[in-house]
Amino acid sequence: MGSLRLGKGLEALFKQKDIDTSSIFEDKYQNIPIEFIEPNPFQPRKNFEEHKLLQLAESIKRHGLLQPIVVRVSPSDHKKFQIVAGERRWRACKILKMESIPAIVLELSDEDLLLVALIENLQREDLNPIEEAEALYNAQKILNITHEELAKRIGKSRSAVTNMIRLLKLDEEIKDAVREGKITPGQARPLLAVEDKDARLFLFDIILKKNLSSRKIEELVAFWKKNKTFPKEFLPSQTKNRHVSRTPSKDFLKFKKEVQKSLTELFKVPAKIVGDFKKGKIVLQYSSPEELKVLIEKLKEKAS
């Protein structure tokens, strides 16, 4: 099969464990039925762009699968395998309705699986900033280590890890904007210093409308901390000396939690409500073409 590339995640893991990889794959290769393979439960990437998967599927159709995926035996079902590296290739092969896929079977722990997926995605920059923050937070909690220890294991600085995880303290509306690329982490992070939610969301609206630089946002945050308001040029005439109340009521927060739980159970995908009783949106999140198809079918059933 020629030389096998481990992928950055596995390379980093084996380097940490001081494992000689020169002959590690000699007796680990086999063809595995696709139906016996399941995704990495610690995969931090939630969104796989369908058009890119279709492009990859077309390439595999023309040239074959040039690189096997890497799997481990599932701890919960020894007849099945969990993907360690190569989930995009596996999804593309499923699109092509291939019956089996070449794979390398390794013995790895949950900790190994988590770190491989995290390092692989971080170094390939496949994650949006919120996915990265969630992945780092989950890794820290599962491994029960400090930010500094986690930073060493994934090859980042402690401050970079801490600053990414801090993004998770932002309001859902702001996290959605970061996730969708409407604002950058650098624009969002200064908002953490604004303790008042009304003011924070008001400033967030200004950032969206005016695309303020990180430096300008920091200046406005400093102004607010000193004066508990914003410069007049940023205030609508009817709200020059007061905040616009946007804090959801306790009743709505309770309602939101219950409905999100019900929708998640009903549609089998994460559901989110953003807004209040007067105005808002319901978001149903899917992380694969298969989940999207199932979601659409369920929506059709409920509409009929």
Contacts in CASP RR format, 6 or more apart in sequence:
PFRMAT RR
TARGET T0000
AUTHOR 0000-0000-0000
METHOD contacts of the structure
MODEL  1
MGSLRLGKGLEALFKQKDIDTSSIFEDKYQNIPIEFIEPNPFQPRKNFEE
HKLLQLAESIKRHGLLQPIVVRVSPSDHKKFQIVAGERRWRACKILKMES
IPAIVLELSDEDLLLVALIENLQREDLNPIEEAEALYNAQKILNITHEEL
AKRIGKSRSAVTNMIRLLKLDEEIKDAVREGKITPGQARPLLAVEDKDAR
LFLFDIILKKNLSSRKIEELVAFWKKNKTFPKEFLPSQTKNRHVSRTPSK
DFLKFKKEVQKSLTELFKVPAKIVGDFKKGKIVLQYSSPEELKVLIEKLK
EKAS
1 29 0 8 1.000
1 68 0 8 1.000
1 102 0 8 1.000
4 25 0 8 1.000
4 67 0 8 1.000
4 68 0 8 1.000
4 104 0 8 1.000
5 67 0 8 1.000
6 14 0 8 1.000
6 21 0 8 1.000
6 70 0 8 1.000
6 85 0 8 1.000
7 85 0 8 1.000
7 120 0 8 1.000
8 119 0 8 1.000
8 120 0 8 1.000
8 123 0 8 1.000
8 124 0 8 1.000
9 85 0 8 1.000
9 115 0 8 1.000
9 116 0 8 1.000
9 117 0 8 1.000
9 119 0 8 1.000
9 120 0 8 1.000
9 123 0 8 1.000
10 70 0 8 1.000
10 84 0 8 1.000
10 85 0 8 1.000
10 116 0 8 1.000
10 120 0 8 1.000
11 21 0 8 1.000
12 115 0 8 1.000
12 116 0 8 1.000
12 119 0 8 1.000
12 123 0 8 1.000
12 154 0 8 1.000
12 155 0 8 1.000
13 112 0 8 1.000
13 115 0 8 1.000
13 116 0 8 1.000
13 119 0 8 1.000
14 21 0 8 1.000
14 24 0 8 1.000
16 153 0 8 1.000
24 106 0 8 1.000
25 104 0 8 1.000
28 104 0 8 1.000
28 105 0 8 1.000
28 106 0 8 1.000
29 68 0 8 1.000
29 102 0 8 1.000
29 103 0 8 1.000
29 104 0 8 1.000
30 102 0 8 1.000
30 103 0 8 1.000
30 105 0 8 1.000
31 100 0 8 1.000
31 101 0 8 1.000
31 102 0 8 1.000
31 103 0 8 1.000
32 71 0 8 1.000
32 81 0 8 1.000
32 100 0 8 1.000
32 101 0 8 1.000
32 102 0 8 1.000
32 103 0 8 1.000
32 105 0 8 1.000
33 99 0 8 1.000
33 100 0 8 1.000
34 90 0 8 1.000
34 93 0 8 1.000
34 94 0 8 1.000
34 98 0 8 1.000
34 99 0 8 1.000
34 100 0 8 1.000
34 101 0 8 1.000
36 79 0 8 1.000
36 80 0 8 1.000
36 81 0 8 1.000
37 69 0 8 1.000
37 71 0 8 1.000
37 80 0 8 1.000
37 81 0 8 1.000
37 82 0 8 1.000
37 83 0 8 1.000
37 90 0 8 1.000
37 101 0 8 1.000
37 103 0 8 1.000
38 74 0 8 1.000
38 80 0 8 1.000
38 81 0 8 1.000
38 82 0 8 1.000
38 83 0 8 1.000
39 82 0 8 1.000
39 83 0 8 1.000
39 87 0 8 1.000
39 90 0 8 1.000
40 82 0 8 1.000
40 83 0 8 1.000
40 84 0 8 1.000
40 87 0 8 1.000
40 113 0 8 1.000
40 117 0 8 1.000
41 82 0 8 1.000
41 113 0 8 1.000
42 110 0 8 1.000
42 113 0 8 1.000
42 114 0 8 1.000
42 117 0 8 1.000
42 118 0 8 1.000
42 138 0 8 1.000
42 142 0 8 1.000
43 83 0 8 1.000
43 87 0 8 1.000
43 117 0 8 1.000
43 121 0 8 1.000
44 117 0 8 1.000
44 118 0 8 1.000
44 121 0 8 1.000
44 127 0 8 1.000
44 131 0 8 1.000
44 132 0 8 1.000
44 134 0 8 1.000
44 135 0 8 1.000
44 138 0 8 1.000
45 87 0 8 1.000
45 121 0 8 1.000
45 126 0 8 1.000
45 127 0 8 1.000
45 131 0 8 1.000
46 131 0 8 1.000
46 285 0 8 1.000
46 287 0 8 1.000
47 128 0 8 1.000
47 131 0 8 1.000
47 287 0 8 1.000
48 87 0 8 1.000
48 88 0 8 1.000
48 91 0 8 1.000
48 287 0 8 1.000
48 288 0 8 1.000
48 289 0 8 1.000
50 289 0 8 1.000
50 292 0 8 1.000
52 88 0 8 1.000
53 88 0 8 1.000
53 91 0 8 1.000
53 92 0 8 1.000
53 95 0 8 1.000
53 289 0 8 1.000
54 92 0 8 1.000
54 95 0 8 1.000
56 88 0 8 1.000
56 89 0 8 1.000
56 92 0 8 1.000
57 92 0 8 1.000
57 93 0 8 1.000
57 95 0 8 1.000
57 96 0 8 1.000
60 89 0 8 1.000
60 92 0 8 1.000
60 93 0 8 1.000
60 96 0 8 1.000
61 96 0 8 1.000
65 89 0 8 1.000
65 93 0 8 1.000
65 101 0 8 1.000
65 102 0 8 1.000
67 89 0 8 1.000
68 101 0 8 1.000
68 102 0 8 1.000
68 103 0 8 1.000
68 104 0 8 1.000
69 83 0 8 1.000
69 84 0 8 1.000
69 85 0 8 1.000
69 86 0 8 1.000
69 87 0 8 1.000
69 89 0 8 1.000
69 90 0 8 1.000
69 101 0 8 1.000
69 102 0 8 1.000
69 103 0 8 1.000
69 104 0 8 1.000
70 83 0 8 1.000
70 84 0 8 1.000
70 85 0 8 1.000
70 86 0 8 1.000
70 103 0 8 1.000
70 104 0 8 1.000
70 106 0 8 1.000
71 81 0 8 1.000
71 82 0 8 1.000
71 83 0 8 1.000
71 84 0 8 1.000
71 103 0 8 1.000
71 104 0 8 1.000
71 105 0 8 1.000
71 106 0 8 1.000
72 81 0 8 1.000
72 82 0 8 1.000
72 84 0 8 1.000
72 105 0 8 1.000
72 106 0 8 1.000
72 107 0 8 1.000
72 108 0 8 1.000
72 113 0 8 1.000
73 80 0 8 1.000
73 81 0 8 1.000
73 82 0 8 1.000
73 105 0 8 1.000
73 107 0 8 1.000
74 80 0 8 1.000
74 81 0 8 1.000
74 82 0 8 1.000
75 110 0 8 1.000
81 103 0 8 1.000
81 105 0 8 1.000
82 113 0 8 1.000
83 90 0 8 1.000
84 106 0 8 1.000
84 108 0 8 1.000
84 113 0 8 1.000
84 116 0 8 1.000
84 117 0 8 1.000
85 116 0 8 1.000
85 117 0 8 1.000
85 120 0 8 1.000
89 101 0 8 1.000
90 101 0 8 1.000
91 288 0 8 1.000
91 289 0 8 1.000
93 101 0 8 1.000
94 290 0 8 1.000
95 289 0 8 1.000
108 116 0 8 1.000
110 142 0 8 1.000
111 142 0 8 1.000
111 143 0 8 1.000
114 138 0 8 1.000
114 139 0 8 1.000
114 142 0 8 1.000
114 143 0 8 1.000
115 139 0 8 1.000
115 153 0 8 1.000
115 154 0 8 1.000
117 135 0 8 1.000
118 135 0 8 1.000
118 136 0 8 1.000
118 139 0 8 1.000
118 154 0 8 1.000
119 154 0 8 1.000
119 155 0 8 1.000
120 126 0 8 1.000
121 127 0 8 1.000
121 132 0 8 1.000
121 135 0 8 1.000
122 132 0 8 1.000
122 135 0 8 1.000
122 154 0 8 1.000
122 156 0 8 1.000
127 135 0 8 1.000
128 178 0 8 1.000
128 179 0 8 1.000
128 180 0 8 1.000
128 181 0 8 1.000
129 164 0 8 1.000
129 167 0 8 1.000
129 178 0 8 1.000
129 179 0 8 1.000
129 184 0 8 1.000
129 185 0 8 1.000
130 167 0 8 1.000
130 168 0 8 1.000
130 175 0 8 1.000
130 178 0 8 1.000
130 179 0 8 1.000
131 179 0 8 1.000
132 164 0 8 1.000
133 164 0 8 1.000
133 165 0 8 1.000
133 166 0 8 1.000
133 167 0 8 1.000
133 168 0 8 1.000
134 168 0 8 1.000
136 150 0 8 1.000
136 161 0 8 1.000
136 164 0 8 1.000
136 165 0 8 1.000
137 165 0 8 1.000
137 168 0 8 1.000
139 150 0 8 1.000
139 154 0 8 1.000
140 146 0 8 1.000
140 147 0 8 1.000
140 150 0 8 1.000
140 165 0 8 1.000
143 149 0 8 1.000
143 150 0 8 1.000
145 153 0 8 1.000
147 158 0 8 1.000
147 161 0 8 1.000
147 162 0 8 1.000
147 165 0 8 1.000
148 158 0 8 1.000
150 161 0 8 1.000
151 157 0 8 1.000
151 158 0 8 1.000
151 160 0 8 1.000
151 161 0 8 1.000
154 161 0 8 1.000
163 185 0 8 1.000
163 189 0 8 1.000
164 185 0 8 1.000
166 189 0 8 1.000
166 192 0 8 1.000
167 175 0 8 1.000
167 178 0 8 1.000
167 185 0 8 1.000
167 188 0 8 1.000
167 189 0 8 1.000
168 175 0 8 1.000
169 192 0 8 1.000
170 178 0 8 1.000
170 188 0 8 1.000
170 191 0 8 1.000
170 192 0 8 1.000
171 197 0 8 1.000
171 200 0 8 1.000
171 201 0 8 1.000
171 204 0 8 1.000
172 272 0 8 1.000
172 274 0 8 1.000
173 201 0 8 1.000
173 204 0 8 1.000
173 274 0 8 1.000
173 275 0 8 1.000
174 183 0 8 1.000
174 188 0 8 1.000
174 191 0 8 1.000
174 200 0 8 1.000
174 201 0 8 1.000
174 204 0 8 1.000
176 274 0 8 1.000
176 283 0 8 1.000
177 183 0 8 1.000
177 188 0 8 1.000
177 204 0 8 1.000
177 208 0 8 1.000
178 184 0 8 1.000
178 185 0 8 1.000
178 188 0 8 1.000
182 208 0 8 1.000
183 207 0 8 1.000
183 208 0 8 1.000
184 214 0 8 1.000
186 214 0 8 1.000
187 207 0 8 1.000
187 212 0 8 1.000
187 213 0 8 1.000
187 214 0 8 1.000
187 217 0 8 1.000
189 214 0 8 1.000
190 214 0 8 1.000
190 217 0 8 1.000
190 218 0 8 1.000
190 221 0 8 1.000
191 200 0 8 1.000
191 203 0 8 1.000
191 204 0 8 1.000
191 217 0 8 1.000
191 221 0 8 1.000
193 221 0 8 1.000
193 225 0 8 1.000
194 200 0 8 1.000
194 203 0 8 1.000
194 221 0 8 1.000
194 224 0 8 1.000
194 225 0 8 1.000
196 228 0 8 1.000
196 243 0 8 1.000
197 246 0 8 1.000
197 247 0 8 1.000
198 243 0 8 1.000
198 244 0 8 1.000
198 245 0 8 1.000
198 246 0 8 1.000
198 247 0 8 1.000
199 224 0 8 1.000
199 228 0 8 1.000
199 230 0 8 1.000
199 243 0 8 1.000
201 246 0 8 1.000
202 230 0 8 1.000
202 243 0 8 1.000
202 244 0 8 1.000
202 246 0 8 1.000
203 217 0 8 1.000
203 220 0 8 1.000
203 221 0 8 1.000
203 224 0 8 1.000
203 230 0 8 1.000
206 212 0 8 1.000
206 220 0 8 1.000
206 230 0 8 1.000
206 234 0 8 1.000
207 217 0 8 1.000
212 220 0 8 1.000
220 230 0 8 1.000
220 231 0 8 1.000
220 234 0 8 1.000
223 230 0 8 1.000
223 231 0 8 1.000
224 230 0 8 1.000
229 235 0 8 1.000
229 241 0 8 1.000
229 243 0 8 1.000
232 240 0 8 1.000
246 276 0 8 1.000
248 256 0 8 1.000
248 275 0 8 1.000
248 276 0 8 1.000
249 276 0 8 1.000
249 277 0 8 1.000
252 276 0 8 1.000
252 277 0 8 1.000
255 277 0 8 1.000
256 273 0 8 1.000
259 271 0 8 1.000
259 273 0 8 1.000
260 271 0 8 1.000
260 272 0 8 1.000
260 273 0 8 1.000
263 271 0 8 1.000
263 282 0 8 1.000
263 284 0 8 1.000
264 270 0 8 1.000
264 271 0 8 1.000
266 298 0 8 1.000
267 284 0 8 1.000
267 295 0 8 1.000
267 298 0 8 1.000
267 299 0 8 1.000
268 291 0 8 1.000
268 294 0 8 1.000
268 295 0 8 1.000
268 298 0 8 1.000
269 284 0 8 1.000
269 285 0 8 1.000
269 286 0 8 1.000
269 287 0 8 1.000
269 291 0 8 1.000
269 295 0 8 1.000
270 284 0 8 1.000
270 285 0 8 1.000
271 282 0 8 1.000
271 283 0 8 1.000
271 284 0 8 1.000
271 285 0 8 1.000
272 282 0 8 1.000
272 283 0 8 1.000
272 284 0 8 1.000
272 285 0 8 1.000
273 280 0 8 1.000
273 281 0 8 1.000
273 282 0 8 1.000
273 283 0 8 1.000
274 280 0 8 1.000
274 281 0 8 1.000
274 283 0 8 1.000
275 281 0 8 1.000
284 295 0 8 1.000
286 292 0 8 1.000
286 295 0 8 1.000
END
